[in-house]
Amino acid sequence: MPPEDHKAPADLPRPGHSRRDFLRGSSLAAAGAVMATSAETAMHEARADVSETDGVAIYSGTCPIELKVNGEAMSVTIEPRSTLLDTLRNRMNVTGPKRVCDRASCGACTVILDGDAVYSCTTLAISCADHEVRTLESFETDEGSVPQSFLKNDALMCGYCTPGFVTACQAWLEKNPGQEPTLDDIKQGLDGNICRCGTYIGVFQAALDAAKAMKKGGA
């Protein structure tokens, strides 16, 4: 799979919609919905400082929230602007998600939020209160697991993108249990992640092997 800067011409046919396509199309709407609902509600419950400028509510100060990360309830006090990535890495010592592009382009910061793979670098931590957050640290590492499949297929080089790929792969396989995906299915499922070292052959094979092992284990 080529990096984003070297995509195929737009006139070439491409089946379905990738995670990257979905994120691009829905990012503004999702951000508005988050700020208008869960984030705003959480701010009022936390009694953060609120001011208004030209009819726009501005939140400041800090507020305590509780996040369920890898099955554990964790309390933290953050600024309203804090992203999930910053909160996990800098406040909770959960360092699986990596900061690389910091603009939802590469997928290195991918986490699983309520079963869906999302970019944590553009997700507000406060919007994740009362939701399930899972990261690389929670995955099984035994034979046939996604991390083991990546290791066996040498699906990494510098390693910065690897946690994001493993997480995106884990999320896709969990949402499509019992399937034997094709190579095109895997490419579609991991389209929101970029490997600048070009280890895509190993990544794709790792995903295919993990899918087979998951199906065999569930049979």
C-alpha positions in Angstrom: 0.0 0.0 0.0 1.6 3.3 -1.1 2.0 6.2 1.3 -0.6 9.0 1.2 1.7 11.3 -0.8 1.9 8.8 -3.6 -1.7 7.7 -4.0 -3.0 6.3 -7.2 -4.8 8.7 -9.6 -8.3 9.7 -8.5 -9.9 8.2 -11.6 -8.9 4.7 -10.8 -11.8 2.6 -9.4 -11.7 1.8 -5.7 -14.3 -0.4 -4.0 -16.1 0.7 -0.9 -15.1 3.3 1.6 -12.0 3.2 3.8 -11.5 4.3 7.4 -9.6 7.3 6.1 -12.4 8.3 3.8 -14.9 8.0 6.6 -12.8 10.0 9.0 -12.3 12.8 6.4 -15.9 13.0 5.6 -17.2 13.0 9.2 -14.5 14.8 11.1 -16.2 18.2 11.3 -19.6 16.7 12.1 -18.2 14.5 14.7 -16.2 17.3 16.3 -19.3 19.4 16.5 -21.3 16.7 18.0 -18.7 15.9 20.6 -18.4 19.5 21.8 -22.2 19.9 21.8 -23.0 16.8 23.7 -20.7 14.6 25.7 -17.9 17.1 26.1 -20.2 19.9 27.1 -22.1 17.7 29.6 -18.8 16.5 31.1 -17.6 20.1 31.5 -20.7 21.2 33.3 -20.5 18.1 35.6 -16.9 18.9 36.3 -17.7 22.6 37.0 -14.9 23.8 34.7 -14.7 27.6 34.2 -17.0 28.8 31.4 -17.0 32.2 29.7 -18.8 33.4 26.6 -17.4 35.5 23.8 -19.6 36.5 20.9 -22.1 33.8 21.8 -19.5 31.1 21.9 -18.8 29.2 25.1 -15.2 29.0 26.1 -14.0 26.4 28.6 -10.8 27.0 30.7 -9.1 25.8 33.8 -9.0 22.1 34.6 -11.5 19.4 35.3 -11.4 15.9 36.8 -12.6 13.0 34.6 -12.6 9.3 34.8 -11.5 7.2 31.8 -11.8 3.4 31.5 -8.5 2.4 29.9 -7.8 -1.2 29.2 -10.5 -2.3 31.6 -9.3 -0.1 34.5 -11.1 3.0 35.7 -8.5 5.8 35.9 -9.1 9.3 37.3 -7.2 12.3 36.0 -7.4 16.1 36.0 -7.0 17.6 32.6 -7.5 20.8 30.6 -10.6 20.9 28.4 -8.4 21.0 25.3 -6.4 17.9 26.2 -6.4 15.2 23.5 -6.8 11.5 24.4 -3.3 10.9 23.1 -1.8 13.5 25.4 -3.8 12.3 28.4 -2.9 8.6 27.9 0.8 9.2 27.3 1.6 12.2 29.6 -0.9 11.7 32.4 -1.6 8.0 32.6 1.7 6.5 31.4 -0.1 4.5 28.6 2.5 4.9 25.9 1.3 2.4 23.3 -0.2 5.0 21.0 2.5 7.0 19.4 2.7 10.7 18.4 3.9 11.0 14.9 2.0 13.3 12.5 -0.3 14.7 15.3 -2.9 15.6 12.7 -4.9 12.3 12.0 -2.9 11.4 8.9 -0.7 8.4 9.8 -2.6 6.2 12.3 0.3 5.7 14.7 -1.9 7.0 17.6 -4.8 4.6 16.9 -6.7 3.3 19.9 -9.9 1.3 20.1 -12.8 3.4 21.4 -16.0 1.4 22.1 -14.8 -1.2 19.5 -13.9 1.3 16.8 -10.4 2.3 15.7 -10.0 6.0 16.2 -7.1 8.5 16.1 -6.4 9.6 19.6 -4.4 12.7 18.5 -7.6 14.4 17.4 -10.0 13.0 20.0 -10.7 15.1 23.1 -10.1 13.1 26.2 -13.1 14.6 27.9 -15.4 13.2 25.2 -14.2 9.7 26.1 -15.5 9.7 29.7 -17.8 6.8 30.3 -16.5 5.0 27.2 -14.2 2.0 26.8 -10.6 2.8 25.6 -8.3 0.0 24.7 -4.7 0.3 23.6 -1.9 -2.0 22.5 -1.0 -2.8 26.1 -4.3 -4.8 26.6 -3.9 -7.2 23.7 -3.1 -10.9 24.1 0.5 -11.8 23.0 0.3 -15.6 22.8 0.5 -17.8 19.7 -1.8 -16.6 17.0 -2.4 -13.2 18.5 -2.0 -10.0 16.4 1.3 -8.9 18.1 2.8 -12.4 17.6 1.7 -12.4 13.9 3.5 -9.1 13.4 6.6 -10.4 15.1 6.7 -13.6 13.0 6.2 -11.8 9.8 8.8 -9.1 10.5 6.1 -6.5 10.0 8.1 -3.6 11.5 11.2 -1.6 10.9 11.5 1.6 12.9 8.5 0.6 14.9 6.8 4.0 15.3 3.8 3.0 13.1 3.6 -0.6 14.5 1.4 0.0 17.6 -1.2 1.8 15.4 -1.1 -1.0 12.8 -1.5 -3.7 15.4 -4.4 -1.8 17.1 -6.2 -1.1 13.8 -5.7 -4.8 12.8 -7.1 -5.9 16.2 -10.1 -3.7 15.8 -10.9 -4.8 12.3 -10.6 -8.5 13.2 -12.8 -8.1 16.2 -15.5 -6.4 14.1 -15.3 -9.1 11.4 -15.0 -12.3 13.5 -14.8 -15.7 11.8 -14.0 -14.3 8.4 -11.1 -15.2 6.1 -10.3 -11.8 4.7 -8.7 -11.3 1.3 -5.7 -9.1 0.8 -8.0 -6.3 -0.5 -10.1 -6.6 2.7 -7.0 -6.1 4.8 -5.8 -3.2 2.8 -9.2 -1.6 3.1 -9.3 -2.2 6.9 -5.8 -0.7 7.5 -6.1 2.1 5.0 -6.0 4.7 7.8 -2.4 3.8 8.7 0.8 4.6 7.0 4.2 2.9 7.2 7.0 5.3 6.1 9.5 2.4 6.1 7.4 0.5 3.6 6.9 -2.8 5.5 3.4 -3.3 4.1 4.0 -6.8 2.8 4.8 -8.0 6.3 1.9 -6.0 7.8 -0.6 -7.5 5.4 0.6 -11.0 5.9 0.5 -10.6 9.7 -3.1 -9.5 9.5 -4.0 -12.4 7.3 -2.2 -14.9 9.6 -3.9 -13.4 12.7 -7.3 -13.7 11.0 -6.7 -17.4 10.2 -5.6 -18.0 13.8 -8.6 -16.1 15.2 -11.0 -18.1 13.0 -9.4 -21.4 14.0 -9.5 -20.5 17.7 -13.2 -19.7 17.5 -14.1 -22.7 15.5 
